[in-house]
């Protein structure tokens, strides 16, 4: 066995060896044809770890034959960048692969950007964070392509594993390695679309397996043991974490219980219980809202219980809350109405508060004309309570409506009352 990790050794040497990402670098894509014709544009590669950003950069370098340099923005200094610039002056054109590009600082940019702009340095940046949030606009503007990579499919991963098992120079082709198709699929499934994890797991399985009669025999329990938590990816502050929160809320909003539980499970595996509880509480009022007002109290109780219990027990009340929200009637009318009111104010649709609504709890209020308010509780109306017909909006806003009821769940009753009260007004 060679010293380098298997995942490092199996990096593609040219575009034709890239596994997956055919929507970006397949033979029918514009990028593939440009590179084959000798033109390599600057670009940003965006996606989760292990799905091919570095591999694509190395494959592009191998196919283009241009001098290739690799830096990691987390620890590269100004001197490193200056050396690349010097190499570009000597060679005429070089490719710079910059990993974790969102960490590139201004001093490094100032040194590098003119040379990217004049084409002497082809910049291939890689980031796990959303480039529209975390990559400096100066970098984005000089990269013609922002390419979002996808997680590899199980078929892609199995194909890569088979290539590795047959490759005698870089892979495991010289080893008598007995592993079944089902076991390869298990490794692929466990890797969660991450090629690096799949190859690392395959290598670990090899070293953890016993040799019998000159053959390395793989047993299922070895894969099961090594694959624990391998599908969990993400930290508490990165783009992927916020994508998970977004997917959870949209799944609940769409009443997809199974998808919502899947994203909840993934979020809880990252360990940020407070952020998950906060999002669930927002969802109770944003997406269920007036259609089922009791859900807000139920979710609050569940999230408070979860924080008191801590993980792993916290998952129990949170699962209840998510399922209840998924299957509840839904309405966003309340916060939508408030947003409309805020929008109206920001557009200048404002006016003076009617005199009879202004504070009158002081001597001299009558002198200022703060009189005429009618106390609704003095005028009962059926079983509703007190109501009286008087103006509340400023004069120039009378008749504006922000609230548009959703006829769902408990809000049906509120909508009926809202419409009935409008019929009592003199100026309807």
N, C-alpha and C positions, 0 to 999 in steps of 0.2 A: 504493500500500500504506500502511496505517496504521502508526503507530509501535509500538503495543502488540503483543506476540507473538500469534500466531494462536491459541494455546491459551487465552490470557487473553480474547481477544475472543469466542471461541466458548463461553464458559461459559453454561449454561442460565439463562434469565431467569425461568423459572417451572417448576413441577413437570412440566408436560407436555412440556418440552423436554429433560428428563433422558434420556440414553441409557444403557441398562443398569440394573443394580441394581433390577430390577422386584420382586425378593423383599422389598425394603425400602420402595420408594417408588412401586411400581406402583399403578394406579388401584384395584385390588381390596384394597390393604393398609389396615390400620387407620390407619397413620400418614398416608397420603394423605388419607383421609376426615376425620381429625381436623383437618388443616391446612385442607382445603377448607371445613370448618365453623367455621373461625376459632380453633381451639385449637392452639397450638404448644407441645409439651412440651420440657423440657430433655432432652438426649440426648448420647450419646457415639458417634462414628463411628470405627470401627476398621478399618484395612486398609492395604495397600501404597500407596506413593506413586502418584499419577496415576490412580487408579481411581474418583475422583468425590467424595471427602469435601468438598472446598471447593465443588465444583459443586453438590452437594446442599444445602449450607448457603445458598449464594446463591439457589438455586431456591426454597428454603423462604421465604427473605426476600422474594423477588419475588412469591410467591403469597400470603403473609400480609399484606403491606403494612405490617408493623411497622417502626419505625426499626431499622436494621441497622448494627452495628459489628463490625469485624474486628481482632483482635489476634493476634500471634504470641508464644507464651509464652517463646520463647528470648530475646527482648529487651524484652518489655513490662515497664514499671515500675509501682510503686504509684500514681504520678500518673496513668498511663494508665487504670488500673482505677477510680480515684476519678472521673475524667472520665465514664466510662461510668455509674457510679453516679449522678452528678449528672444526666446525660441521662435516666436511668430515672426519677428523681424528677420531672423536668419533663414527660416524655412519658407517664408512667404505666406503660408496659411497653416494653422494647426487646429485640432479639435480639443476643446477643454470640456471635460465632463466634471460638473460641479454638483456633488451630492449635497443634500440638505441646503439647497440654494436659498431657502427662506431665511437662513441665518447669515447671509452675506451682509457685511457691514458697509457703511457709506464709503469708508476709506478704500476698501477693496474695489467697490464699484467704480469710484473715480479713476482708479488705476486701469481698470479693465474695459470699461464701457466704450471709450473711443475706438479701441481696437476691434470690439465686437461690431461697432457701427460701420467701420470701414472694411469689414470682412476678413481681416487677417486672423481673427480668432473666431472660430465657430463654437458657440456656446451651447452645450447640452446640459440643461439644469434638471435636477431631479428633486422632487419634494413629496412628502407624505401629507403636507398641509395644503389647503385650498390656495392655489396661486393668486386668486383674486382677493384673498384676505391677507396672505402672508408673504407674498413676493413683491418686492419694491416695483412700483410702476415703471421706473427707468429700465429695469431688467425686462419686464413684460413687453414693453414697447419695442424692444430690440429682438424679441423672439417671435418669429413669424407664426409659429405653431404652438398651441397649448394643447397637449395630447393627454387625454384621461385614459389610463390603463384600466383594464378589468381584471378581477380575480380569475385565475385560470380555472377552466372546467375540470371535472374529474377525468374526462377523456384526455384532456391536454396533459394533466399530471401523470396519468398512467402511461401515455405515450413517451413522456420525458423519462420516466423510470425505466421503461423498456430500452430506450436509447442508451441510458446509463449502464444497464446490465449487459448490454452487448458491446459497449465501447471498450476495447482492450487497451487503448492508450491513456485515456483520461478517467474512464469509469471502472466498472467491476467486471469487465468482460473476461479477464484472465482468471477469475475466481469461479470455482464450482459452487454456485449459490442457488439453492433450491427454494424457490418462492412461488406461490401460486398466483393465478390471475386475481382470485378473490382477495388475497393478502395485499397485492398491489393496489387494488381498489380501496381496501381499508386504509392503507397509508395515504392514498390520494384524498379520501374523504376526511381523514383526520387533519390534513394539512390546510384545509379551509381555503383552497385556491392559491396557496403560497408555495411557489416552486422551491424556494430555499428551505422552507420547513420540511417539504416532502423529501428532498435529497438528504437533508440532515437526519431526518428520521430513518431513511433507508440505510444510511451509513451507521447509525446507532444500532439499528436492528441487526446489521451484519456483525458488529463487534459483540453484541449481547447474545448471539446465537451459538449453539454448540456445533462442533464439527463431528460428523459421523461418517466413517469410511471415506475420508477425503472430501466430503461434501458439507457445506454449511447449510444446516436445516433450520428453517424459520418456523417458529411456532406462534400460534395466534396470541397466546398470553403475553409474549414478549412485545408484540406490536401494541396490544391493549395497554400494557404498563407504560410504555414509552410515549404513547400518544396522548396521555392525560393532559387536558387543558391546552393542547396544541392549537386548537381552533380559536382560542381567545386572543384577540388582538385589540389594542387600543389603550390609551392612557386617559387621565381625567381632564386633560386640557386640550387635546388635539382635535383636528377636524373630524376624525372618525367618531370620536365620542359625541360630538354635537350632531353628526349625521345619524347616530343611533337614537339620540333623543328625538330628533325630527321624525325618524321613521316610526318610533313608538307612538308619538302623538298622532301622526297621520294614519297609522293603523287603527288606533282607537277611534279617531274621527270617522274612519271608514267602516267601523264595526267589525273588523277582522280580528277576532279573538285570538286565533292561533298565531298570527303574525305579531300582534301586540305582546303576547307572552314570550315569543322568541326574542324580540328586541329588549324586553324587560330583563330576561335571563342574561342576555349579553351585557347589558348595562350593569347589572348587579355583579357580574363576574369581574368588571373593572374595579369594583369596590367603592365607587363614589355614591354612597347611599343618600347623602344630603341633596345632591343635584337631582337625583331621580325623584326623591320625594317632592322637591320643589316643582319639578315639571308636572308631576301627576296632579298636584294641587291646582296649578294653573289650568290644566286640561279640564278639571272638574267644572270650572266656571267659564272657560273659554268655549268648550265644545259641547258640554251637556247643558250647562246654564239653566235657564228658566224652564226648560222642558222637564227637568227633574231636579228641583232645587235641593232636595234631600241629599243628592249625591255629593254636594260640596262638603256637607257635614260628615258624611260617611268617609270620604277620601281624607279629610283632615284627621279624623280619628285613626284611619289606617296608617297614614304617614307618621303621625305622632307615635303610634304604637311601634312602627318599624324602627324609628330612631331610638325609642326606649329599649327595644329588644336587641338591636344590632343584628348584623349578619352572622350566621345564615338564617336565623329565625325570622328576620325582617321580611324575607321573601313571602311569608304566609299572608300577612295582612295586605301586602302590596299586590299579590296575585288576586285577592278578592276585589280590591279596588279597581284593578285594570279590567277584570271581566265584567264587573258591574257597569263601568263606564262604556265598555264596548257594546253591551246589550241594552243600554239605556236609550230612551228617546233623546234627541239632541237639538240644541238651538244655540246659535251664536248671536242672537238678536240684541242682547243687553250690551255686550262690549262693542258690537258693530254700531249701535245707536250712539254710544259715547264717542266712538271714533268719528262719527259723522258730525257730532256737535263740536269736537275739537277741530275738525277740518273747517267747519263754518267759521269758527273764531279766528283761525289762522288766515282765512281768506278775507277777514275784515268784516264779517257779518256780525257786528256787535251793536249794542244800543244801550240806552240808559235803563237802569232798573226802574220799573214803575214805582211811583212815590209811595203807594199803599203797601209795597212789599219791603220798604226800607226800614231799618232799625228805628223803633220809636220808644225804646225803653230809657228815655232820658228827658229831662225838662227842656222844653224848647222844640221838641220834635214837631209839634203842631204848627209852630211858627214857620218851619221849613216845608210844611205841607205833607208830612209823613203821616197821613191819616187815610181812613177809608177801607182799611183791611177788614175782610169778613172772615170770621173764625169758623172753618168748616165743621168742627165738632159740634157747633151749635145747630147744625142743620142736618140731621140724620136722613139718609136716603136708603130705604129698604133695609136689607141685611148687610149692606156694604159698609156702613158707618157714616161719617160726616162728609158732605160734599157741597160746594157752592160754586156757582158760575161766576168767575172773576178772572181778570187778565193776569197772567204770570210772566209771559215773555215780554221783552221790550217792544215798544210800539211798532218798530220797523221789522220785527221778526214774527209778529203775530201770524199764526197759520202754518209756520214751519213745523215739519214732523221729522224727527230723527229715528224714533222707534218704529220698527216694522215687525210686528209679531210673527213668529213661526208657529204654525198650527201643528204643534206636536206635544204630546204628553200633558203635563200640568200647565204648560203655557197656553193651551187651548182655552182654559178658563180665564187666564189673564187677558188673552186677546179679546174674548167676548166682553169682559168688563171694560177694556180700553175702548172698544168700538161703541159700547152702550153709553159710556160717559160722553163721547163726542156728540151723540144725538141730543144730549141735554143742553149743550151749549147754544146760546142765542146766535152767535156768529159761527156757523159750522163751515 
